[in-house]
Amino acid sequence: MVLLYFYSNNVNVSVVRAVTQVNPIFLLAAYLYRNEKTPNS
């Protein structure tokens, strides 16, 4: 039980780290895509 808890905890930490590392790139891509769609430029 304790090993399973630690294993799931490590998986959650790795998922959170991956999301926090990918999130700014995704936000930047969405921002640039939205700016390309606007007819301002």
mmCIF file as gemmi writes it, N, C-alpha and C atoms, coordinates in Angstrom:
data_model
loop_
_atom_site.group_PDB
_atom_site.id
_atom_site.type_symbol
_atom_site.label_atom_id
_atom_site.label_alt_id
_atom_site.label_comp_id
_atom_site.label_asym_id
_atom_site.label_entity_id
_atom_site.label_seq_id
_atom_site.pdbx_PDB_ins_code
_atom_site.Cartn_x
_atom_site.Cartn_y
_atom_site.Cartn_z
_atom_site.occupancy
_atom_site.B_iso_or_equiv
_atom_site.pdbx_formal_charge
_atom_site.auth_seq_id
_atom_site.auth_asym_id
_atom_site.pdbx_PDB_model_num
ATOM 1 N N . MET Axp A 1 ? 0.834 -1.201 0 1 0 ? 1 A 1
ATOM 2 C CA . MET Axp A 1 ? 0 0 0 1 0 ? 1 A 1
ATOM 3 C C . MET Axp A 1 ? 0.874 1.26 0 1 0 ? 1 A 1
ATOM 4 N N . VAL Axp A 2 ? 1.899 1.252 0.853 1 0 ? 2 A 1
ATOM 5 C CA . VAL Axp A 2 ? 2.752 2.436 0.933 1 0 ? 2 A 1
ATOM 6 C C . VAL Axp A 2 ? 3.544 2.611 -0.364 1 0 ? 2 A 1
ATOM 7 N N . LEU Axp A 3 ? 4.033 1.496 -0.927 1 0 ? 3 A 1
ATOM 8 C CA . LEU Axp A 3 ? 4.774 1.594 -2.187 1 0 ? 3 A 1
ATOM 9 C C . LEU Axp A 3 ? 3.871 2.104 -3.302 1 0 ? 3 A 1
ATOM 10 N N . LEU Axp A 4 ? 2.636 1.628 -3.337 1 0 ? 4 A 1
ATOM 11 C CA . LEU Axp A 4 ? 1.702 2.076 -4.368 1 0 ? 4 A 1
ATOM 12 C C . LEU Axp A 4 ? 1.419 3.564 -4.202 1 0 ? 4 A 1
ATOM 13 N N . TYR Axp A 5 ? 1.299 4.007 -2.958 1 0 ? 5 A 1
ATOM 14 C CA . TYR Axp A 5 ? 1.049 5.432 -2.705 1 0 ? 5 A 1
ATOM 15 C C . TYR Axp A 5 ? 2.214 6.281 -3.197 1 0 ? 5 A 1
ATOM 16 N N . PHE Axp A 6 ? 3.432 5.849 -2.881 1 0 ? 6 A 1
ATOM 17 C CA . PHE Axp A 6 ? 4.6 6.613 -3.321 1 0 ? 6 A 1
ATOM 18 C C . PHE Axp A 6 ? 4.733 6.585 -4.837 1 0 ? 6 A 1
ATOM 19 N N . TYR Axp A 7 ? 4.399 5.448 -5.433 1 0 ? 7 A 1
ATOM 20 C CA . TYR Axp A 7 ? 4.493 5.34 -6.891 1 0 ? 7 A 1
ATOM 21 C C . TYR Axp A 7 ? 3.504 6.294 -7.556 1 0 ? 7 A 1
ATOM 22 N N . SER Axp A 8 ? 2.266 6.295 -7.075 1 0 ? 8 A 1
ATOM 23 C CA . SER Axp A 8 ? 1.264 7.188 -7.664 1 0 ? 8 A 1
ATOM 24 C C . SER Axp A 8 ? 1.638 8.644 -7.398 1 0 ? 8 A 1
ATOM 25 N N . ASN Axp A 9 ? 2.252 8.892 -6.238 1 0 ? 9 A 1
ATOM 26 C CA . ASN Axp A 9 ? 2.661 10.265 -5.922 1 0 ? 9 A 1
ATOM 27 C C . ASN Axp A 9 ? 3.766 10.72 -6.872 1 0 ? 9 A 1
ATOM 28 N N . ASN Axp A 10 ? 4.702 9.846 -7.181 1 0 ? 10 A 1
ATOM 29 C CA . ASN Axp A 10 ? 5.779 10.193 -8.103 1 0 ? 10 A 1
ATOM 30 C C . ASN Axp A 10 ? 5.222 10.437 -9.5 1 0 ? 10 A 1
ATOM 31 N N . VAL Axp A 11 ? 4.241 9.639 -9.906 1 0 ? 11 A 1
ATOM 32 C CA . VAL Axp A 11 ? 3.632 9.82 -11.226 1 0 ? 11 A 1
ATOM 33 C C . VAL Axp A 11 ? 2.922 11.17 -11.28 1 0 ? 11 A 1
ATOM 34 N N . ASN Axp A 12 ? 2.22 11.527 -10.198 1 0 ? 12 A 1
ATOM 35 C CA . ASN Axp A 12 ? 1.513 12.811 -10.183 1 0 ? 12 A 1
ATOM 36 C C . ASN Axp A 12 ? 2.498 13.971 -10.265 1 0 ? 12 A 1
ATOM 37 N N . VAL Axp A 13 ? 3.617 13.85 -9.551 1 0 ? 13 A 1
ATOM 38 C CA . VAL Axp A 13 ? 4.62 14.92 -9.571 1 0 ? 13 A 1
ATOM 39 C C . VAL Axp A 13 ? 5.213 15.06 -10.967 1 0 ? 13 A 1
ATOM 40 N N . SER Axp A 14 ? 5.489 13.938 -11.616 1 0 ? 14 A 1
ATOM 41 C CA . SER Axp A 14 ? 6.069 14.007 -12.962 1 0 ? 14 A 1
ATOM 42 C C . SER Axp A 14 ? 5.068 14.601 -13.946 1 0 ? 14 A 1
ATOM 43 N N . VAL Axp A 15 ? 3.798 14.262 -13.79 1 0 ? 15 A 1
ATOM 44 C CA . VAL Axp A 15 ? 2.764 14.812 -14.681 1 0 ? 15 A 1
ATOM 45 C C . VAL Axp A 15 ? 2.645 16.319 -14.466 1 0 ? 15 A 1
ATOM 46 N N . VAL Axp A 16 ? 2.67 16.731 -13.207 1 0 ? 16 A 1
ATOM 47 C CA . VAL Axp A 16 ? 2.567 18.17 -12.91 1 0 ? 16 A 1
ATOM 48 C C . VAL Axp A 16 ? 3.764 18.91 -13.478 1 0 ? 16 A 1
ATOM 49 N N . ARG Axp A 17 ? 4.951 18.31 -13.357 1 0 ? 17 A 1
ATOM 50 C CA . ARG Axp A 17 ? 6.144 18.97 -13.897 1 0 ? 17 A 1
ATOM 51 C C . ARG Axp A 17 ? 6.061 19.07 -15.413 1 0 ? 17 A 1
ATOM 52 N N . ALA Axp A 18 ? 5.591 18.016 -16.05 1 0 ? 18 A 1
ATOM 53 C CA . ALA Axp A 18 ? 5.486 18.025 -17.511 1 0 ? 18 A 1
ATOM 54 C C . ALA Axp A 18 ? 4.478 19.085 -17.959 1 0 ? 18 A 1
ATOM 55 N N . VAL Axp A 19 ? 3.359 19.182 -17.25 1 0 ? 19 A 1
ATOM 56 C CA . VAL Axp A 19 ? 2.332 20.159 -17.623 1 0 ? 19 A 1
ATOM 57 C C . VAL Axp A 19 ? 2.859 21.578 -17.434 1 0 ? 19 A 1
ATOM 58 N N . THR Axp A 20 ? 3.564 21.818 -16.336 1 0 ? 20 A 1
ATOM 59 C CA . THR Axp A 20 ? 4.056 23.172 -16.083 1 0 ? 20 A 1
ATOM 60 C C . THR Axp A 20 ? 5.162 23.537 -17.061 1 0 ? 20 A 1
ATOM 61 N N . GLN Axp A 21 ? 5.883 22.545 -17.59 1 0 ? 21 A 1
ATOM 62 C CA . GLN Axp A 21 ? 6.93 22.841 -18.563 1 0 ? 21 A 1
ATOM 63 C C . GLN Axp A 21 ? 6.34 23.07 -19.946 1 0 ? 21 A 1
ATOM 64 N N . VAL Axp A 22 ? 5.274 22.357 -20.277 1 0 ? 22 A 1
ATOM 65 C CA . VAL Axp A 22 ? 4.684 22.472 -21.618 1 0 ? 22 A 1
ATOM 66 C C . VAL Axp A 22 ? 3.711 23.646 -21.694 1 0 ? 22 A 1
ATOM 67 N N . ASN Axp A 23 ? 3.1 24.003 -20.554 1 0 ? 23 A 1
ATOM 68 C CA . ASN Axp A 23 ? 2.05 25.013 -20.553 1 0 ? 23 A 1
ATOM 69 C C . ASN Axp A 23 ? 2.48 26.36 -21.144 1 0 ? 23 A 1
ATOM 70 N N . PRO Axp A 24 ? 3.622 26.942 -20.759 1 0 ? 24 A 1
ATOM 71 C CA . PRO Axp A 24 ? 3.993 28.239 -21.345 1 0 ? 24 A 1
ATOM 72 C C . PRO Axp A 24 ? 4.172 28.164 -22.855 1 0 ? 24 A 1
ATOM 73 N N . ILE Axp A 25 ? 4.699 27.049 -23.348 1 0 ? 25 A 1
ATOM 74 C CA . ILE Axp A 25 ? 4.882 26.901 -24.796 1 0 ? 25 A 1
ATOM 75 C C . ILE Axp A 25 ? 3.517 26.845 -25.481 1 0 ? 25 A 1
ATOM 76 N N . PHE Axp A 26 ? 2.574 26.129 -24.855 1 0 ? 26 A 1
ATOM 77 C CA . PHE Axp A 26 ? 1.228 26.024 -25.431 1 0 ? 26 A 1
ATOM 78 C C . PHE Axp A 26 ? 0.535 27.377 -25.422 1 0 ? 26 A 1
ATOM 79 N N . LEU Axp A 27 ? 0.699 28.117 -24.321 1 0 ? 27 A 1
ATOM 80 C CA . LEU Axp A 27 ? 0.082 29.44 -24.236 1 0 ? 27 A 1
ATOM 81 C C . LEU Axp A 27 ? 0.677 30.385 -25.275 1 0 ? 27 A 1
ATOM 82 N N . LEU Axp A 28 ? 1.996 30.305 -25.466 1 0 ? 28 A 1
ATOM 83 C CA . LEU Axp A 28 ? 2.648 31.164 -26.45 1 0 ? 28 A 1
ATOM 84 C C . LEU Axp A 28 ? 2.178 30.825 -27.86 1 0 ? 28 A 1
ATOM 85 N N . ALA Axp A 29 ? 2.041 29.535 -28.15 1 0 ? 29 A 1
ATOM 86 C CA . ALA Axp A 29 ? 1.583 29.116 -29.47 1 0 ? 29 A 1
ATOM 87 C C . ALA Axp A 29 ? 0.146 29.583 -29.711 1 0 ? 29 A 1
ATOM 88 N N . ALA Axp A 30 ? -0.703 29.461 -28.7 1 0 ? 30 A 1
ATOM 89 C CA . ALA Axp A 30 ? -2.094 29.897 -28.843 1 0 ? 30 A 1
ATOM 90 C C . ALA Axp A 30 ? -2.154 31.418 -29.022 1 0 ? 30 A 1
ATOM 91 N N . TYR Axp A 31 ? -1.276 32.134 -28.321 1 0 ? 31 A 1
ATOM 92 C CA . TYR Axp A 31 ? -1.249 33.599 -28.434 1 0 ? 31 A 1
ATOM 93 C C . TYR Axp A 31 ? -0.823 34.027 -29.84 1 0 ? 31 A 1
ATOM 94 N N . LEU Axp A 32 ? 0.213 33.385 -30.355 1 0 ? 32 A 1
ATOM 95 C CA . LEU Axp A 32 ? 0.678 33.727 -31.703 1 0 ? 32 A 1
ATOM 96 C C . LEU Axp A 32 ? -0.375 33.341 -32.736 1 0 ? 32 A 1
ATOM 97 N N . TYR Axp A 33 ? -1.033 32.21 -32.537 1 0 ? 33 A 1
ATOM 98 C CA . TYR Axp A 33 ? -2.061 31.769 -33.489 1 0 ? 33 A 1
ATOM 99 C C . TYR Axp A 33 ? -3.231 32.746 -33.491 1 0 ? 33 A 1
ATOM 100 N N . ARG Axp A 34 ? -3.601 33.236 -32.316 1 0 ? 34 A 1
ATOM 101 C CA . ARG Axp A 34 ? -4.713 34.181 -32.22 1 0 ? 34 A 1
ATOM 102 C C . ARG Axp A 34 ? -4.329 35.506 -32.88 1 0 ? 34 A 1
ATOM 103 N N . ASN Axp A 35 ? -3.069 35.912 -32.712 1 0 ? 35 A 1
ATOM 104 C CA . ASN Axp A 35 ? -2.625 37.165 -33.331 1 0 ? 35 A 1
ATOM 105 C C . ASN Axp A 35 ? -2.592 37.049 -34.842 1 0 ? 35 A 1
ATOM 106 N N . GLU Axp A 36 ? -2.293 35.859 -35.353 1 0 ? 36 A 1
ATOM 107 C CA . GLU Axp A 36 ? -2.288 35.674 -36.806 1 0 ? 36 A 1
ATOM 108 C C . GLU Axp A 36 ? -3.708 35.717 -37.357 1 0 ? 36 A 1
ATOM 109 N N . LYS Axp A 37 ? -4.682 35.273 -36.555 1 0 ? 37 A 1
ATOM 110 C CA . LYS Axp A 37 ? -6.059 35.24 -37.034 1 0 ? 37 A 1
ATOM 111 C C . LYS Axp A 37 ? -6.701 36.625 -37.014 1 0 ? 37 A 1
ATOM 112 N N . THR Axp A 38 ? -6.19 37.534 -36.184 1 0 ? 38 A 1
ATOM 113 C CA . THR Axp A 38 ? -6.778 38.87 -36.141 1 0 ? 38 A 1
ATOM 114 C C . THR Axp A 38 ? -6.299 39.687 -37.33 1 0 ? 38 A 1
ATOM 115 N N . PRO Axp A 39 ? -7.176 40.452 -37.975 1 0 ? 39 A 1
ATOM 116 C CA . PRO Axp A 39 ? -6.797 41.217 -39.173 1 0 ? 39 A 1
ATOM 117 C C . PRO Axp A 39 ? -6.116 42.531 -38.84 1 0 ? 39 A 1
ATOM 118 N N . ASN Axp A 40 ? -5.487 42.645 -37.671 1 0 ? 40 A 1
ATOM 119 C CA . ASN Axp A 40 ? -4.795 43.88 -37.305 1 0 ? 40 A 1
ATOM 120 C C . ASN Axp A 40 ? -3.541 44.066 -38.133 1 0 ? 40 A 1
ATOM 121 N N . SER Axp A 41 ? -2.757 43.015 -38.264 1 0 ? 41 A 1
ATOM 122 C CA . SER Axp A 41 ? -1.522 43.1 -39.035 1 0 ? 41 A 1
ATOM 123 C C . SER Axp A 41 ? -1.835 42.904 -40.519 1 0 ? 41 A 1
